[in-house]
Amino acid sequence: MSVDHEKWMEVRRVIPAARASGSGSVLYDGIIGFADAVPGPVQSLFAVYTKLGLLVLGFLCLLAWWRARAGGEPRAVAVSLLGPAATVVAYALSELVKVLVAQDRPCRDLIAGSTVLTCPEVGDWSFPSNHATIAGAAAMALILAWRRLMPWVVALAVLMAFSRVFVGVHYPHDVLVGLLLGAVVVWLVVRLLSTQAERLVTHLQRHRVLGRLLVAAPGARSPEVPTSPLSREPDDAPRRPASPAEEPTVRMQQYRRPEPPQHRGR
């Protein structure tokens, strides 16, 4: 038992040195050193959140769309749908940058078990962080669709970015760039395409099936197409000739004279 304890203490002394020399980032080494010092339940919470935290942001995006759908405003519905679509674009762009940069994970040269999560396989690049990109994009989508959630979604996105460094799988600059990339892509897409998306939503509102599924509140009627003023018959337009059955009535209306006023006798 004493031999095993001595070996374990030796490993504990070697791990900090391996962290400091293997990652090349002082900030990264400090964060994973902090992660190693916190209690096990806290590490478990971060491990769960870094894997499932994006589901919380996804649920909030769904809730924001349902809220806009119930309101029935075409522009609000368009923004609530366009934000998640732009998040997919941000994720695809993040994957492209990963392949082009091909930066290895900071945990690659560290001793196994020195980080909260196991280091990903070789070829799963580090820069930028996909999780941080999706978190930043979803946060921006929610800010544009439901501004009152801004403090909460910003906190969730920042916590997601921090958790990726905390568990040891990303450099700090990986998550910072990911947050900015996701937020900027969504802001640009929504700003550039919101008008076209609003027109599409307005068109879908007239569709009986898609209108109820995507943009109409449950039980609400589809908006009726307003009648153009040009299609109304003007007052001075020529009248159609009356039918034989209507002709006596029309003549009586045309030639009926108003009754003379009755004067009181003096």
Salt bridges, closest charged atoms under 4 A:
GLU10 OE1 - ARG13 NH2 2.56
ASP36 OD1 - ARG12 NH1 3.62
ASP36 OD1 - ARG19 NH2 3.75
ASP104 OD1 - ARG108 NE 3.01
ASP124 OD1 - ARG105 NH2 2.91
ASP174 OD2 - HIS170 ND1 3.39
ASP174 OD1 - HIS173 NE2 3.22
GLU198 OE1 - ARG75 NH1 2.95
GLU246 OE1 - ARG240 NH2 3.87
GLU247 OE2 - ARG251 NH2 2.45
